[in-house]
Amino acid sequence: MYVCSCFGVTEQQVKKHVEGGACTPRQIASACKAGTDCGSCVRRIQAILGRGACPRRDLVEQGGSVLSDLDEAA
């Protein structure tokens, strides 16, 4: 099922980016452009993000540093 009609992004693709560490609609947009044109898919993306655990959120809750992890990834 398509989440973003503008760029042909499917729900499976969004979930794959979430598994890769994307935790916000902005991070999804950076990964695949979904949500950057008309914006009608942003709520659906938020719903998908709300369903699963975010590794970075879990790290913050445990007192870890998200920024250092992002620097290492870059």
Secondary structure by P-SEA (a helix, b strand, c coil): ccccccccccaaaaaaaaaaccccaaaaaaacccccccccaaaaaaaaaaacccaaaaaaaacccaaaaaaaac
